[in-house]
Each structure stands twice: as C-alpha cells, then as structure tokens.
Amino acid sequence: MERGNWIVQRYETVAQLAGKMLEAARHGQWDELVELEQQRTEVLSELMTDAAQGKIPDVVADQVASLITFILEADAEIAFLAKEWQEELKGLLGSLGTERKISKAYGP
C-alpha cells in the first residue's frame, strides 16, 4: 500500500475514534472513553513510528490536515467535558466529606 494512503487511513481511524470518544464524553461514558483512548494511542504510535520516514506526502497533506483539525476540535470538547465532570466529582466528594464530619460530630 502506498505510504500516503496508509497515513490517511490511520488518521481516518484516529478521527473515527476521536468522534466515538466525544460521543462517550457527551454521554458520561468515561470507561468507554478510556478504552477508545487506548485504541487511539496504538494507532498514533504507528503514525509516530512512520514519522521517521519523513514528512507526510504532499498529495495527502490537505486531507491529513483536515483530519487533524477534526481530531483537535474533538479533543478540545472532550477536555472541556472531562473538566466539568471532574468539578462535579470534586463537589460530590466535598459534600461526602462534610457529611462524614457532621455525622462524626453529631452522630450516635
């Protein structure tokens, strides 16, 4: 297979996984998101290994740039949603800590 086509296929796979990760984040499916990220890491590792062969062929550069833009936009939204979730968890953990202190102080 021609290297340019191989690269495009790998970036398309990364973009598909990023889209699935975004959907998982939107639905609060954090375990699924982690599994998808592991899959994506494997494909990105292949791309990093290939990078030693030189730059992306000009014939596919625009297509790859478009895919990378999509991936970065999905990642930005995922990061935003994850931060919201983390803040929610902090609030829950804080209220549990307060509840525990009150129970300890005034409980039986």
N, C-alpha and C positions, 0 to 999 in steps of 0.2 A: 504494500500500500504506500502510496506517495506520502511523504512526511507532512506536507501541508494538509492533506485530507485527514491524516491521523490526528494532527493537532486540533483541527476544527472539531472532529468527533469527540475528542477528550474535553474540549471547552464546552461543547454542547452538553455533554454528560454532567459537567460541573454546574452548568446553568440549570439543567433539569433538577439536579439535587438541591441547588440553592432555592429554586421555586418550591420544591417539596418542603424544604426546611422552613421557608417563610410561611407556608400554609400551616405547618405544625406549630410554629410560634404563634400565629394568629389564633389558633385553637387551644393554646396552652398545653400542647402535647410535647412536653420537654424531653421525655425519654426518647421519643421518636426523633426529635431534632438531634439529639446526641448521636443516635445510630446513623442518621443521614450524614452528619458531620464526619463521622469516622469513614464512611464510604467516600465522601468527597476528598478527605485527606489522602486516601490511597490514590485517587486519580490525580490530584495535584502533585503528589510525589512522583508519579510517572512523568508529568509535564516538567517538573524541576530537573529530573534526570535528563530529559530530552533537551533542555535548555543548553546543556553543554555542547550540543551540536551546532549551535549558532542561533541567530535571530529567526523569528517567525518569517516564513517566506512571504514576500510582498503580495503574492497573488491571493493570500488568505488573510492578510493583516487587518483589513477593514472588517471582515466578518468576525475575527477573533476580538477586535477592539469592541465591537458591538456586544458580543457575549460577555466580555469582561465588564462592560458598563452595567449590563443587567445584573451580573453577579454582585458587583459592588453596591448597587442600589438595594438588592435583596438583603445583603449583609447589613447594610445600614438600618433597614427597617427591623431586621431580626435583633440587632443590638439594642435598638430602642425598646422593642417589646420585652426583651430579656431584662433590661434595666427596670422597666415598670414592674415586672414580675418579682425582681429582687427587692424592690422597695415594698411591694405588697408583703413579701415574706418577712422582711425586717419588721414591718408593722405587726404582723401576726406573732412573731417571736417576741417582740417587745411587750405585747399585751399578755402573752402567756407568762412572761417573766413577772409582770406586775401582778397578774392573777395569783401566781405562786407566792409572791411576797405577802399579799393580802391574806391569803389562805394560811400561811405560816404564822402571820401576826395575830390573826383573829380566829383561826380555825380551832377545832377541838383539841 
